[in-house]
């Protein structure tokens, strides 16, 4: 028997009043002779879903779609106008990192204050204090007032307190990208630890590729209603498709609309998105002979080539490629941002860039090659094709038993007889 759902949302609706001429005083009400006029805005409308125990569940949608409202209803910060929400186990919400901090208090005092707000006892905070401070990396300043902290230190300490609550259900709103790269890696490891320990995580984020890897299941909200629900990889692809087509429909009349014809018919344009100052015109998988192929062997040397057309100068562009398994699992990804390999400014015109892989260490299977161009340290997406083309890997060298990758592994120092 499958376990009971961690969270059940049943026919939930939530409205807000949008005032058109909101009166600010009794005098204004008397003089105008009427109360403030308002309209009802449906942030959520008849939303029903179940979130399984031990899974990471994503909430997707554009700004104003209702995802943060739903998260706040689950956290019982907001009360639905209709319907009900039930959950099993201890619940904690990370909706605004460091929101319980007092600027005049020291970091140490704020750890205890914020921890108490998030539901931890003093004994629990005492036990976890050293781990919280170590995770945040602000131990040298822990007894200084947080008003003197840099924004990064402030956020890291707040996140560290929140992540150490360790509830049965953790609600997270747009805090997956706090701090520098090293701290983000620590956060990712902590979330993996929570998943392995059977915790349920519900997360809201606009970083859809991060959510594709991080989430097991997802719901896509549009204007307060469910537009998609199911496996995260499938829902995210449908959401990205919709965002791409909306961007095309809203393109200014004086700019030519870019269509799927700009990518060769061997490429898959589904899920494409970005601001498109630079457009990827073709993605190729080249073998050792320089041929564009769709079948390679384990251990083969391959070259990934991205061709593009630039219409506006782009400083410090970031080029990246990904491999996704046919099941939807992101196997590998790399760009020139880390380790840093600066690229020259792109100027209007056409160009291409290659990534060389000396030996393709994938076991036989079907994979999808993704390609992307971004800027501003990979924050601003210019053009992204998450599934540019599909290719097959057949048996080559080395040969290993199961899994997705090969490790060039071998047995060593066999022992014959009793130990």
C-alpha positions as CSV (number, residue, x, y, z in Angstrom):
1,X,0.0,0.0,0.0
2,X,1.2,3.5,-0.9
3,X,1.7,5.8,2.1
4,X,-0.8,8.5,2.9
5,X,-0.2,11.9,1.1
6,X,1.9,14.4,3.0
7,X,-0.5,17.2,1.9
8,X,-4.0,17.2,0.5
9,X,-5.4,20.3,-1.2
10,X,-9.2,20.0,-1.7
11,X,-11.1,22.5,-3.9
12,X,-9.2,25.5,-2.6
13,X,-10.1,29.0,-3.7
14,X,-8.6,32.3,-2.5
15,X,-9.6,35.8,-3.4
16,X,-8.2,39.2,-2.7
17,X,-9.8,42.6,-2.9
18,X,-8.3,45.0,-5.5
19,X,-9.4,48.6,-4.5
20,X,-9.9,51.2,-7.2
21,X,-10.5,54.3,-5.0
22,X,-9.7,53.1,-1.5
23,X,-10.8,55.6,1.1
24,X,-8.2,56.5,3.7
25,X,-10.3,58.2,6.3
26,X,-13.8,58.4,7.7
27,X,-14.0,62.0,6.4
28,X,-13.3,60.8,2.9
29,X,-16.1,58.2,3.2
30,X,-18.6,60.9,4.4
31,X,-17.6,63.4,1.7
32,X,-17.8,60.9,-1.2
33,X,-20.9,59.2,0.2
34,X,-19.8,55.7,-0.6
35,X,-17.3,53.1,0.6
36,X,-14.2,52.2,-1.3
37,X,-14.8,50.3,-4.6
38,X,-13.0,47.1,-5.2
39,X,-13.0,44.0,-7.4
40,X,-12.5,40.4,-6.4
41,X,-9.3,38.8,-7.7
42,X,-9.2,35.0,-7.8
43,X,-5.6,34.1,-6.9
44,X,-6.7,30.4,-6.6
45,X,-9.8,28.8,-8.0
46,X,-10.9,25.2,-7.2
47,X,-7.4,23.8,-6.8
48,X,-7.1,20.2,-5.8
49,X,-4.0,18.0,-5.6
50,X,-2.1,15.6,-3.4
51,X,1.6,15.8,-2.5
52,X,3.2,12.4,-1.8
53,X,5.3,11.8,1.3
54,X,9.0,11.8,0.8
55,X,8.9,13.6,-2.6
56,X,10.1,17.0,-3.7
57,X,7.1,18.8,-5.3
58,X,7.5,21.9,-7.5
59,X,5.0,24.8,-7.9
60,X,5.4,26.4,-11.4
61,X,3.8,29.4,-13.0
62,X,4.2,33.0,-14.1
63,X,4.1,35.9,-11.7
64,X,0.6,36.2,-10.4
65,X,-0.3,32.6,-11.3
66,X,-1.1,31.8,-7.6
67,X,1.9,29.5,-6.7
68,X,3.1,31.6,-3.7
69,X,-0.5,32.1,-2.6
70,X,-1.0,28.3,-2.6
71,X,2.3,27.9,-0.6
72,X,1.1,30.4,2.0
73,X,-2.2,28.6,2.2
74,X,-0.4,25.3,2.9
75,X,1.7,27.1,5.5
76,X,-1.5,28.5,7.1
77,X,-0.3,32.1,6.7
78,X,-3.4,32.7,4.5
79,X,-6.8,31.1,5.0
80,X,-8.7,29.9,1.8
81,X,-12.1,31.4,1.1
82,X,-13.2,27.9,0.1
83,X,-11.9,24.4,0.4
84,X,-9.5,22.9,2.9
85,X,-5.8,21.8,3.2
86,X,-4.6,19.0,5.5
87,X,-1.1,17.8,6.1
88,X,0.6,15.0,8.0
89,X,3.6,15.7,10.3
90,X,5.6,18.8,11.4
91,X,5.6,21.6,8.8
92,X,8.0,24.5,8.5
93,X,8.0,27.3,5.9
94,X,11.0,29.2,4.4
95,X,9.1,31.9,2.6
96,X,11.4,34.8,3.3
97,X,15.0,34.1,4.4
98,X,15.9,36.0,7.6
99,X,12.5,37.6,7.9
100,X,12.6,37.1,11.7
101,X,16.0,38.8,12.2
102,X,16.3,41.9,14.4
103,X,19.1,44.2,13.1
104,X,20.2,45.4,16.5
105,X,20.8,41.9,17.8
106,X,23.9,39.8,17.2
107,X,24.0,36.8,14.9
108,X,24.0,34.5,17.9
109,X,20.9,36.1,19.4
110,X,19.1,36.1,16.0
111,X,19.8,32.4,15.6
112,X,17.8,31.7,18.8
113,X,15.1,34.3,17.9
114,X,14.7,33.0,14.3
115,X,14.9,29.4,15.4
116,X,12.1,30.0,17.9
117,X,9.9,31.6,15.3
118,X,10.4,28.6,13.0
119,X,9.3,26.3,15.8
120,X,12.6,25.0,17.3
121,X,13.0,24.7,21.1
122,X,15.9,26.2,22.9
123,X,17.4,22.8,23.6
124,X,17.1,21.9,19.9
125,X,18.8,25.2,18.9
126,X,21.6,24.6,21.5
127,X,22.2,21.2,20.0
128,X,22.3,22.5,16.4
129,X,23.9,25.9,17.0
130,X,27.5,24.9,16.0
131,X,26.2,23.2,12.8
132,X,24.0,26.3,11.9
133,X,27.0,28.6,12.3
134,X,29.4,26.3,10.5
135,X,26.9,25.9,7.6
136,X,26.4,29.7,7.3
137,X,30.2,30.5,7.2
138,X,29.8,33.6,9.4
139,X,31.4,32.2,12.6
140,X,33.9,35.1,12.8
141,X,31.0,37.6,13.0
142,X,28.5,35.6,15.0
143,X,28.6,38.0,18.0
144,X,28.3,41.1,15.8
145,X,25.0,42.9,15.2
146,X,23.5,41.6,12.0
147,X,22.9,45.2,10.8
148,X,26.7,45.2,10.1
149,X,26.5,42.0,8.0
150,X,26.8,42.1,4.2
151,X,23.6,41.0,2.4
152,X,25.3,37.7,1.6
153,X,26.1,37.0,5.2
154,X,22.6,37.9,6.3
155,X,21.0,35.6,3.8
156,X,23.4,32.7,4.5
157,X,22.7,32.8,8.2
158,X,18.9,33.1,7.7
159,X,19.0,30.2,5.3
160,X,21.2,28.1,7.6
161,X,18.7,28.5,10.5
162,X,15.8,27.6,8.3
163,X,17.4,24.5,6.8
164,X,18.2,23.1,10.2
165,X,14.6,23.0,11.3
166,X,14.3,19.6,9.7
167,X,10.5,19.2,9.7
168,X,8.5,16.4,8.1
169,X,7.3,18.9,5.4
170,X,9.5,21.9,4.3
171,X,7.9,24.7,2.2
172,X,10.5,26.7,0.2
173,X,9.7,29.9,-1.8
174,X,12.4,31.3,-4.1
175,X,15.4,30.6,-1.9
176,X,17.2,28.1,-4.0
177,X,19.7,30.6,-5.4
178,X,20.9,32.4,-2.2
179,X,24.6,33.1,-1.7
180,X,27.6,32.3,-3.8
181,X,28.3,29.1,-5.8
182,X,30.0,27.3,-3.0
183,X,27.1,28.0,-0.6
184,X,24.5,27.0,-3.3
185,X,26.3,23.6,-3.6
186,X,26.1,23.2,0.2
187,X,22.3,24.0,0.0
188,X,21.8,21.5,-2.8
189,X,23.6,18.8,-0.7
190,X,21.3,19.6,2.3
191,X,18.2,19.3,0.2
192,X,19.4,15.9,-1.1
193,X,20.0,14.9,2.6
194,X,16.4,15.9,3.4
195,X,15.1,13.8,0.5
196,X,17.0,10.8,1.5
197,X,15.7,11.0,5.0
198,X,12.1,10.9,3.7
199,X,11.2,14.5,4.2
200,X,8.6,16.1,1.9
201,X,9.8,19.3,0.2
202,X,7.4,21.8,-1.6
203,X,9.3,24.4,-3.6
204,X,8.4,27.5,-5.6
205,X,11.1,28.8,-8.0
206,X,11.5,30.4,-11.4
207,X,14.8,28.4,-12.0
208,X,13.0,25.8,-14.0
209,X,16.0,23.8,-15.1
210,X,17.1,23.6,-11.5
211,X,13.6,22.4,-10.6
212,X,13.7,19.8,-13.4
213,X,16.6,18.1,-11.7
214,X,15.5,18.8,-8.1
215,X,11.8,17.9,-8.2
216,X,10.0,14.5,-8.5
217,X,6.6,15.9,-9.4
218,X,5.2,19.4,-10.1
219,X,2.0,21.4,-10.7
220,X,1.8,24.2,-13.2
221,X,-0.6,27.0,-12.2
222,X,-2.1,29.5,-14.6
223,X,-4.4,32.3,-13.4
224,X,-5.1,30.4,-10.2
225,X,-6.0,27.1,-11.8
226,X,-4.1,23.9,-12.6
227,X,-2.7,23.8,-16.1
228,X,-0.6,20.8,-15.6
229,X,0.1,18.1,-13.0
230,X,2.4,15.1,-13.0
231,X,6.1,14.2,-13.3
232,X,8.3,17.3,-13.0
233,X,10.2,16.8,-16.2
234,X,7.0,16.6,-18.3
235,X,5.2,19.5,-16.6
236,X,8.3,21.7,-16.8
237,X,8.7,21.0,-20.5
238,X,5.0,21.8,-21.2
239,X,5.4,25.0,-19.1
240,X,8.5,26.1,-21.0
241,X,6.8,25.3,-24.3
242,X,3.9,27.6,-23.4
243,X,6.2,30.4,-22.2
244,X,8.1,30.2,-25.6
245,X,4.9,30.5,-27.7
246,X,3.5,33.4,-25.6
247,X,6.8,35.2,-26.1
248,X,6.4,34.7,-29.9
249,X,2.8,36.0,-29.9
250,X,3.8,39.1,-27.9
251,X,6.8,40.0,-30.1
252,X,6.7,43.7,-31.4
253,X,5.4,44.1,-34.9
254,X,8.7,45.8,-36.1
255,X,10.7,42.7,-35.2
256,X,10.5,39.5,-37.3
257,X,9.0,36.6,-35.4
258,X,11.4,33.7,-34.9
259,X,10.0,30.3,-35.6
260,X,11.0,26.7,-35.2
261,X,12.3,26.9,-38.8
262,X,15.4,28.7,-37.5
263,X,16.5,25.4,-36.0
264,X,17.2,22.6,-38.4
265,X,14.6,19.9,-38.7
266,X,17.0,17.5,-36.9
267,X,16.6,19.6,-33.7
268,X,13.8,19.6,-31.2
269,X,12.4,23.1,-30.4
270,X,10.1,22.1,-27.5
271,X,10.7,23.9,-24.3
272,X,12.7,26.7,-26.0
273,X,12.8,30.0,-24.1
274,X,14.9,33.1,-23.7
275,X,15.2,36.8,-24.6
276,X,16.7,35.9,-28.0
277,X,19.4,38.6,-28.6
278,X,21.2,35.6,-29.8
279,X,19.4,32.7,-31.5
280,X,20.7,29.1,-31.6
281,X,20.3,28.1,-35.3
282,X,21.6,24.6,-35.1
283,X,23.0,22.0,-32.6
284,X,25.2,19.2,-33.8
285,X,26.7,16.0,-32.4
286,X,29.9,15.3,-34.3
287,X,31.9,12.1,-34.3
288,X,35.7,11.8,-34.6
289,X,35.3,12.2,-38.4
290,X,33.4,15.4,-38.1
291,X,30.1,13.9,-39.2
292,X,26.8,15.1,-37.6
293,X,25.5,11.8,-36.2
294,X,22.7,10.5,-34.0
295,X,24.4,7.3,-32.8
296,X,27.7,7.0,-31.0
297,X,29.4,4.4,-28.8
298,X,30.4,4.4,-25.2
299,X,34.0,5.8,-25.0
300,X,33.8,7.6,-28.4
301,X,35.4,11.1,-28.7
302,X,32.6,13.6,-29.6
303,X,32.3,17.3,-30.3
304,X,29.2,19.3,-29.5
305,X,28.7,22.2,-31.8
306,X,26.3,25.1,-31.4
307,X,25.7,27.5,-34.3
308,X,24.1,30.9,-33.6
309,X,22.9,34.2,-35.0
310,X,23.6,37.4,-33.0
311,X,21.5,40.6,-33.5
312,X,22.8,42.6,-30.5
313,X,26.2,42.7,-28.8
314,X,26.4,40.4,-25.7
315,X,29.3,40.8,-23.2
316,X,30.8,37.8,-21.4
317,X,28.4,35.2,-23.0
318,X,28.0,31.9,-21.3
319,X,27.6,28.8,-23.5
320,X,26.4,25.5,-22.1
321,X,25.4,21.9,-23.0
322,X,23.5,19.2,-21.1
323,X,22.8,15.5,-21.5
324,X,19.3,14.3,-20.4
325,X,18.5,10.6,-20.1
326,X,15.4,9.5,-22.0
327,X,13.6,9.0,-18.6
328,X,13.9,12.8,-18.0
329,X,16.9,12.6,-15.6
330,X,19.6,15.3,-16.1
331,X,22.8,13.4,-16.4
332,X,25.4,16.1,-17.1
333,X,25.8,19.7,-17.8
334,X,28.7,22.1,-18.3
335,X,29.3,25.7,-19.3
336,X,32.2,28.2,-19.5
337,X,31.1,29.9,-16.3
338,X,32.6,27.3,-14.0
339,X,35.6,26.8,-14.1
340,X,35.7,30.3,-15.5
341,X,36.6,30.5,-19.2
342,X,35.8,34.0,-20.5
343,X,34.4,34.4,-24.0
344,X,34.8,37.4,-26.2
345,X,31.9,39.8,-26.7
346,X,29.4,38.5,-29.3
347,X,28.8,41.0,-32.1
348,X,26.0,40.9,-34.7
349,X,26.4,38.2,-37.2
350,X,26.7,34.4,-37.3
351,X,29.1,32.1,-35.4
352,X,29.6,28.8,-33.7
353,X,31.2,27.3,-30.7
354,X,32.3,23.7,-30.0
355,X,32.7,21.7,-26.8
356,X,35.1,18.7,-27.0
357,X,34.4,15.5,-25.0
358,X,37.5,13.2,-25.3
359,X,35.5,10.1,-24.2
360,X,31.8,9.9,-23.9
361,X,31.3,7.9,-20.7
362,X,27.6,7.1,-21.1
363,X,26.3,3.5,-21.0
364,X,24.0,2.4,-23.9
365,X,20.7,4.2,-23.9
366,X,18.8,7.1,-25.4
367,X,19.7,10.7,-24.5
368,X,18.8,14.2,-25.4
369,X,21.3,17.0,-26.0
370,X,20.4,20.5,-24.7
371,X,22.1,23.7,-25.5
372,X,21.9,27.3,-24.2
373,X,23.3,30.8,-24.3
374,X,23.1,33.2,-21.3
375,X,24.7,36.3,-19.8
376,X,25.2,38.0,-16.5
377,X,27.0,35.0,-15.0
378,X,24.4,32.6,-16.4
379,X,21.5,34.4,-14.7
380,X,19.9,36.0,-17.8
381,X,18.7,33.3,-20.3
382,X,19.2,34.4,-24.0
383,X,18.3,31.2,-25.8
384,X,17.8,27.7,-24.4
385,X,17.0,24.5,-26.1
386,X,16.6,21.9,-23.4
387,X,16.1,19.1,-25.9
388,X,17.8,20.2,-29.1
389,X,18.3,16.7,-30.4
390,X,18.0,13.0,-29.4
391,X,20.8,10.5,-29.9
392,X,21.6,6.9,-29.0
393,X,24.6,5.4,-27.3
394,X,25.5,1.8,-28.2
395,X,28.0,-0.6,-26.6
396,X,31.6,0.5,-26.8
397,X,34.5,0.6,-24.4
398,X,34.5,0.3,-21.4
399,X,31.6,-2.1,-20.8
400,X,30.0,-2.0,-17.3
401,X,27.0,-3.7,-15.8
402,X,24.2,-1.3,-15.0
403,X,23.4,2.4,-14.7
404,X,23.7,5.5,-16.9
405,X,27.5,6.2,-16.8
406,X,30.7,4.2,-17.0
407,X,33.5,4.7,-14.5
408,X,36.4,2.7,-16.0
409,X,36.1,0.6,-12.9
410,X,37.9,-2.7,-12.2
411,X,38.3,-5.3,-9.4
412,X,41.6,-5.3,-7.6
413,X,43.5,-7.5,-5.1
414,X,41.2,-10.6,-5.1
415,X,41.4,-12.7,-2.0
416,X,41.2,-16.5,-2.5
417,X,40.0,-18.6,0.4
418,X,38.8,-17.6,3.9
419,X,39.5,-14.0,5.1
